[in-house]
Amino acid sequence: AGMRHREALMRIYSDVREFYNRAVYVPNVSLPKGMFAVHAQGREAEFQKAARSLRTEGVAVIDDFLTPEALALAQELLVDSTVWYSYKENGAVLKAQLKDGLHADLGLQIAQEAREHLDVLEKQSLLDILAYKLEAVSGNTGLPPRCEDGIIAMSLWVVDDAANADPDGNGVRIHDVSVPEDYSHKEAHGFGEQDAVRQLLSDARREPRRIPYRANRAVLWRAKSVYETEWDPSSWSTDYEHRRIDWLFLFGRCQIRGDRRSRRGNYVPSFEGREDGHYYAKDHDHR
């Protein structure tokens, strides 16, 4: 019986093999030469203030982070691309990473310009780019309390404000609590091992910093700090093009001991390009 099922599965797989686990469509989004992605011109004092806040308070917020041209391209990239291979919450939360095909020139340009305009990032190399897409369905609690790899994390929101019916919420909560370095990858990132991080928060008994959702808002924090999605699906649009997307840029060396790493600092994200022009996902999470 097992062999018959395997043969049936392989017949089905042969029909979808050309498309399965491939970035079949990734828009070629890049700005014309000489055009900036980050809206930093004439805002030097504002960006310096954000860098100071990140150093002293561990959190910084910059509104109108992208230029209008870059924002429009970012929306096209994240809505249209078929790079969402990993799923959580029974498919209500999707995840994409740099090596899945999330390697558009636009994202790399944003990361580079962020490093140029925020001196706190100047010496921190880009570790990874990833994104989460949340469907507004009942029971979808969003991302669990977690931390990210790297020294500094930056979340960029690009979906229009019209999708959010709660202008005072649906953002992020950042806790003044750091995940220990000896946590495993699963413990630190919350999925499947949520009790470990929740216990940290319970023991700390500190109020988090709440930052409401705003389109074109960048939120930066120390990557080891616990953060969690503030998410009420009943107050968010159900349209596909308006699904919430948290676009994350991670800077600096890895600090979490992942399950597949012999020591901290080994993880170097990459994507696997092939001669036929496709980009392939080796597995569903790559961690």
C-alpha positions as CSV (number, residue, x, y, z in Angstrom):
1,A,0.0,0.0,0.0
2,G,2.8,2.4,0.9
3,M,4.5,1.8,-2.5
4,R,1.2,2.5,-4.3
5,H,0.7,5.8,-2.4
6,R,4.3,6.8,-3.2
7,E,3.8,6.1,-6.9
8,A,0.6,8.1,-7.0
9,L,2.3,11.0,-5.2
10,M,5.2,10.9,-7.7
11,R,2.8,11.0,-10.6
12,I,1.2,14.2,-9.1
13,Y,4.6,15.7,-8.3
14,S,5.7,15.2,-12.0
15,D,2.9,17.6,-13.0
16,V,3.9,20.3,-10.6
17,R,7.7,19.8,-10.5
18,E,8.4,22.7,-12.8
19,F,6.7,25.1,-10.3
20,Y,7.0,23.4,-6.9
21,N,9.2,25.3,-4.4
22,R,10.4,27.7,-7.0
23,A,10.3,31.5,-7.1
24,V,8.2,31.3,-10.3
25,Y,7.5,35.0,-10.4
26,V,9.6,37.7,-8.7
27,P,9.0,41.2,-10.2
28,N,12.1,42.9,-11.4
29,V,11.9,45.8,-9.1
30,S,14.7,48.2,-9.0
31,L,15.0,52.0,-9.0
32,P,16.5,53.9,-11.9
33,K,20.2,54.6,-11.4
34,G,20.8,57.5,-9.1
35,M,17.4,57.4,-7.5
36,F,17.3,56.8,-3.7
37,A,15.2,54.2,-1.9
38,V,15.4,55.6,1.6
39,H,13.8,59.1,2.2
40,A,16.8,60.5,4.1
41,Q,17.7,63.7,2.1
42,G,17.2,66.7,4.2
43,R,16.4,64.6,7.3
44,E,19.9,64.1,8.7
45,A,18.9,65.4,12.2
46,E,15.9,63.0,12.3
47,F,18.0,60.0,11.4
48,Q,20.7,61.0,13.9
49,K,18.0,61.2,16.6
50,A,16.7,57.8,15.6
51,A,20.2,56.3,15.9
52,R,20.7,57.9,19.4
53,S,17.3,56.5,20.5
54,L,18.4,53.0,19.3
55,R,21.6,53.2,21.3
56,T,20.1,54.6,24.5
57,E,16.6,53.1,24.5
58,G,16.9,50.1,22.3
59,V,14.1,51.2,20.0
60,A,13.7,53.8,17.2
61,V,10.9,54.7,14.8
62,I,11.2,56.5,11.5
63,D,8.1,57.4,9.5
64,D,8.1,58.0,5.7
65,F,11.1,55.8,5.5
66,L,11.0,55.0,1.8
67,T,10.6,57.4,-1.1
68,P,7.2,57.2,-2.8
69,E,8.8,55.4,-5.8
70,A,10.5,52.8,-3.6
71,L,7.3,52.3,-1.6
72,A,5.3,51.5,-4.7
73,L,7.9,49.0,-5.9
74,A,8.1,47.4,-2.4
75,Q,4.3,46.9,-2.5
76,E,4.6,45.3,-5.9
77,L,7.4,43.0,-4.8
78,L,5.8,41.7,-1.7
79,V,2.3,41.3,-3.0
80,D,3.1,39.7,-6.4
81,S,6.1,37.5,-5.7
82,T,5.7,33.8,-5.3
83,V,8.4,33.4,-2.6
84,W,6.2,32.4,0.4
85,Y,7.4,28.8,1.0
86,S,7.2,28.5,4.8
87,Y,3.9,28.6,6.6
88,K,2.8,28.8,10.2
89,E,-0.7,28.8,11.9
90,N,-2.1,26.4,9.3
91,G,-1.1,28.7,6.5
92,A,-2.5,31.9,8.0
93,V,1.1,33.2,8.5
94,L,3.5,32.9,5.5
95,K,7.3,33.4,5.5
96,A,9.8,34.3,2.8
97,Q,13.6,34.7,3.1
98,L,16.5,36.0,1.1
99,K,17.3,32.6,-0.4
100,D,13.7,31.9,-1.3
101,G,13.9,34.6,-3.9
102,L,13.5,37.7,-1.7
103,H,16.7,39.1,-3.1
104,A,15.4,41.9,-5.3
105,D,17.8,44.8,-5.9
106,L,15.3,47.1,-4.1
107,G,15.6,45.3,-0.8
108,L,19.4,45.2,-1.0
109,Q,19.4,48.9,-1.9
110,I,17.2,49.7,1.1
111,A,19.6,47.8,3.4
112,Q,22.6,49.6,2.1
113,E,21.1,53.0,2.3
114,A,19.9,52.3,5.9
115,R,23.5,51.5,6.8
116,E,24.7,54.7,5.2
117,H,22.2,57.0,6.9
118,L,22.1,55.4,10.3
119,D,25.5,55.4,11.8
120,V,24.5,52.7,14.3
121,L,24.2,50.3,11.4
122,E,27.4,51.5,9.6
123,K,29.6,48.7,10.9
124,Q,26.8,46.0,10.9
125,S,26.7,43.9,7.7
126,L,23.4,42.7,6.3
127,L,22.6,39.2,7.8
128,D,19.3,38.4,6.3
129,I,16.1,39.8,4.7
130,L,12.8,38.0,5.5
131,A,9.1,38.8,5.5
132,Y,6.0,37.5,7.1
133,K,2.5,37.8,5.5
134,L,-0.5,37.6,7.8
135,E,-4.0,36.6,6.7
136,A,-6.9,38.4,8.5
137,V,-8.8,35.3,9.5
138,S,-10.3,34.4,12.9
139,G,-7.9,32.5,15.1
140,N,-4.8,33.9,13.5
141,T,-2.8,35.2,16.5
142,G,0.1,36.4,14.3
143,L,3.8,35.9,15.4
144,P,4.5,34.6,18.9
145,P,6.8,36.4,21.3
146,R,10.3,35.9,19.8
147,C,13.7,37.5,19.0
148,E,15.6,37.7,15.7
149,D,19.1,36.9,14.7
150,G,21.7,39.6,14.4
151,I,22.5,42.8,16.4
152,I,19.8,45.2,15.0
153,A,16.4,44.3,13.5
154,M,14.4,46.6,11.3
155,S,10.8,46.0,10.5
156,L,9.4,47.9,7.5
157,W,5.6,48.2,6.9
158,V,4.6,48.9,3.4
159,V,0.9,47.9,3.1
160,D,-1.5,51.0,2.9
161,D,-3.0,52.3,6.1
162,A,-6.4,51.8,4.5
163,A,-6.1,48.1,5.3
164,N,-5.9,48.8,9.0
165,A,-9.1,49.8,10.8
166,D,-7.3,50.3,14.1
167,P,-4.8,53.2,13.8
168,D,-3.8,52.8,17.4
169,G,-2.9,49.1,17.2
170,N,-1.9,46.3,14.9
171,G,1.8,47.3,15.3
172,V,4.4,45.7,17.4
173,R,5.3,45.3,21.1
174,I,9.0,45.4,22.0
175,H,10.0,44.2,25.4
176,D,12.9,45.2,27.5
177,V,13.8,41.6,27.8
178,S,16.7,39.8,26.0
179,V,16.8,36.2,25.0
180,P,19.8,34.3,26.5
181,E,22.5,33.3,24.0
182,D,22.2,29.6,24.9
183,Y,18.6,29.4,23.7
184,S,18.1,27.1,20.8
185,H,16.9,28.5,17.5
186,K,13.4,27.1,18.2
187,E,13.3,28.5,21.7
188,A,14.4,32.0,20.6
189,H,12.1,32.2,17.6
190,G,9.0,31.1,19.4
191,F,7.5,28.7,16.9
192,G,7.1,25.3,18.5
193,E,8.8,26.4,21.7
194,Q,6.7,29.3,22.8
195,D,6.8,28.6,26.5
196,A,10.5,29.5,26.8
197,V,10.1,33.1,25.7
198,R,6.7,33.5,27.4
199,Q,8.3,32.5,30.6
200,L,11.0,35.1,30.2
201,L,8.3,37.8,29.8
202,S,6.4,36.5,32.8
203,D,9.4,36.6,35.0
204,A,10.4,40.1,33.9
205,R,7.0,41.7,34.6
206,R,7.9,44.8,32.5
207,E,5.5,46.8,30.2
208,P,6.5,46.6,26.5
209,R,7.0,49.6,24.2
210,R,3.9,49.7,21.9
211,I,4.3,51.0,18.4
212,P,1.1,51.3,16.2
213,Y,1.1,50.3,12.6
214,R,1.7,53.0,10.0
215,A,2.4,52.5,6.3
216,N,6.0,53.3,5.4
217,R,7.1,53.2,9.0
218,A,10.5,51.6,10.0
219,V,10.9,50.2,13.5
220,L,14.4,49.3,14.7
221,W,15.3,47.5,17.8
222,R,18.0,45.4,19.4
223,A,17.5,42.0,17.8
224,K,18.0,40.0,21.0
225,S,15.0,41.9,22.6
226,V,11.8,40.0,22.6
227,Y,9.1,41.4,20.3
228,E,5.6,40.3,19.3
229,T,3.1,41.2,16.7
230,E,0.2,43.3,17.9
231,W,-2.5,41.8,15.7
232,D,-6.3,41.8,15.6
233,P,-7.4,40.2,12.3
234,S,-11.0,41.5,12.8
235,S,-9.7,45.0,12.3
236,W,-7.7,44.3,9.1
237,S,-8.7,44.1,5.5
238,T,-9.4,40.6,4.1
239,D,-8.3,41.6,0.6
240,Y,-5.3,39.6,-0.6
241,E,-3.4,42.7,-1.8
242,H,-3.9,44.2,1.7
243,R,-2.6,41.3,3.7
244,R,-0.3,42.5,6.4
245,I,3.4,42.2,5.7
246,D,6.2,42.6,8.1
247,W,9.4,43.1,6.0
248,L,12.4,42.4,8.3
249,F,16.0,43.4,7.7
250,L,18.6,41.9,10.1
251,F,22.0,43.4,10.6
252,G,25.2,42.2,12.4
253,R,26.5,38.8,13.4
254,C,24.2,36.0,14.5
255,Q,23.8,35.8,18.3
256,I,21.5,32.8,18.7
257,R,22.8,29.3,18.7
258,G,20.7,27.7,16.0
259,D,20.0,24.0,16.0
260,R,22.2,23.4,12.8
261,R,25.2,25.6,13.8
262,S,28.3,24.4,15.6
263,R,28.9,27.8,17.0
264,R,27.4,31.3,16.9
265,G,28.2,33.4,13.9
266,N,28.3,30.6,11.3
267,Y,25.1,31.5,9.6
268,V,25.5,33.2,6.3
269,P,22.2,33.5,4.3
270,S,22.3,32.9,0.6
271,F,20.1,32.0,-2.3
272,E,20.8,29.2,-4.8
273,G,20.7,30.4,-8.4
274,R,20.6,28.0,-11.3
275,E,21.4,28.3,-15.0
276,D,17.7,28.1,-16.0
277,G,17.0,31.4,-14.3
278,H,14.9,29.9,-11.4
279,Y,15.7,30.2,-7.7
280,Y,15.1,27.1,-5.7
281,A,14.2,26.6,-2.0
282,K,16.2,23.7,-0.6
283,D,13.6,23.2,2.1
284,H,10.8,25.2,3.7
285,D,12.6,27.2,6.3
286,H,16.4,27.2,5.6
287,R,17.3,27.5,9.2
